[in-house]
C-alpha cells in the first residue's frame, strides 16, 4: 500500500486522525474486538483513500446530495448554508429551523429573556453607561431565495421577530436590527459570502453604519458615522470559506472586497499581536469615547470601522456575563457597551445571570 499511495496518520480532507493498526490480540476480549478494529483501520487506509474521499465530497457538492454532510445545506446557484434540515439538529444551534420559523420562544421564555437584557441595561445605566443590543442576521435570512426550494416558512414570525417586537413594545433598550440595512445593501452588492457563514465587507460596511447611527443618537455631536463608497474597496479573492471547509469542498473561490480607509486614525492594539479571539483593546488617540463590545465571529469584520469612532474599543469574544462585564467596566470605564449576538442563538439563548441578580 505504501508503494503506490503514501499511508497517512491523518486525513487532510476530513480533518481527523485516521484509525491506527490494531495491536495483536492478547486476550479473548481483545480477540473478539479485533475484526472490527481491523475493518476500521482498513477503511481508513485503503489505497488512494484521500484522493477518492476528495472526489466523493466534490460529487456530493455538485450533485447536492444533502444527506451526506450534516452541517452544511447546499442551496441554489452554488450557495452553501450552515446547518441541516435533519430532525433534532442543533450542533450550530439550528439556523435552518430558524429560517423556517419553527424555533420559537414561549411567552414565558421570551419575557424572561428580554427581562435579562433590560437588567443589563439598568445595571449599566446606574453607572452612567449606555447600552446597545445588536442582532446579526443569519445568512439564511438575507438570502432565503438561495436556500433549497424545499425549505419554506412554517410560521409568520421568527424568534428574532419575537425578541425585537417584545423589546420595542415593552422596553426602552436601544436595539439595532441589521436585517433592513442588509436587505437594502444586497440590492446593490452581495453582502454575504457564498461559501462562508459570515457577511463580507460590503455587508460589514452597511452593518457598522447602522450601529454607529444608533450610537450617535445616544451621544449627539460626539460621533460621526461614515459609510464607505463602493470605490473604496479593493476586490481580492478567497477560497477559505468555513462552509467550504465543513463540506470538504476546497478551492471554491469567490470575491472578497477589502475596505480602503484613507481618512481618520488607524486603530492600534494596546497590546501587540493578541491571539485570535483573545480580549484586546484598539486605540484611536483622536477620539473621546470608550466602548466595550461583547461579540461573536460576526463582529470581527466590523472592528476596523467601529474602532475608528472610539478612543478605546475593547473586544470581548463572549456572551455578555456578570464577571467579564464587571471586570472590564471597572478597567475600561466605558461610555457605552455594545452587545452583539448572532440570530441563530435564538431561541436557545437563555436569560443571563443578570435576570435574577438585577431585575
Phi, psi and omega in degrees: 000319181292339182288320185259344181205119183302126177288145186234153175268339181218154178263120176289335180282314184270352179057050177208160174285144179270157183296139178278156178294130185290144176291154179297132185293135181241012177207165179297321179297314179297324179295320180292332181272347188297314182303317181294317179295321179296317179297319178297317179298315181297319180297330181273345190231012179295159186302137178062023183301315184297317179295315181294324177296318178298316179298319180300311182292328176294320177297319177303316181294309185290331179268350179067041180278089191297324187293346185283335185228119187288322195266359181228133174256129180275117181266191178279157177056036175071013179283143176246142182228143179290140172103178185220153176274356181300138182300131178085002181291127177212022183300315175249053193059230181207071185297331177289316175299324178302309186289340175275355180062040177254346179262103187231153172282146163286164180298323178293315178298319181296315180297318180293317181296311180295325178298326179289329175293317178299322180297321177296314179301316181294319178300316178290319181300325177295342178256008179077025184247131178281162183218134177231131180255122187241131178247118178269121184289148167297149174303326181303324181291315184283327182241048180304325184292345179264358173288163176304149184295338181283353179269125182220162179288134179257343177219163183286332184237149175262172175295329175295316175303318180300312182297313183296316181296320180292317178301314184288330183275325190245357184221171173246026177295134174284110185240143179242113175265110186274001179295309182302313180295329179286322174300318180293317181292327182297338176295328183261323186218150171293129188249351173233152174289146177290325189247019180221158181290333198260165172291155173269189185287338171294318177293318180298321179298315178293320182294312183296325180295319178295319179297314184289333173296321178293319179297319179301323180296336179270340181227069182302133178082354183250350182230136178236087181302144176228156178224127181288146173277164183299329180284359176261022175237140172260133183265112175252186176232156179217149172229032186246028180298136182295328179287327174297321178294316180296326181269004178061029179247084183283169178063030171269099189267141174211168181291146179226093178294139178236130183289147175244111181263118182254337185245160175079183182281161171257114183300141178235148178288135176288336171239117186300143171053058175292151177291153181300128180086354180279141177301132181206166182235131173258140187239132170236110190291341182267010178251169188245326187272154174247146175224152168244134180239119168268128196216170167232197188295338181291338183275349183305313183283351177273339187303318181299332178278305186300319185296337181286351181262350188233150174295309176231127177239112182257124186251123184238111183276074180208161164288141182304134183213160187298316185296309182291321180297314179299316181298310188278336171295317178294319185284317189260344182050059185287153170273335183208146173245127175256125184243102183255133177226148178272145187305324187291350177284345175275143356266023184279342178287118182269167178303142178286172180296344178294337181302313182274333187276326191231355183268000000 
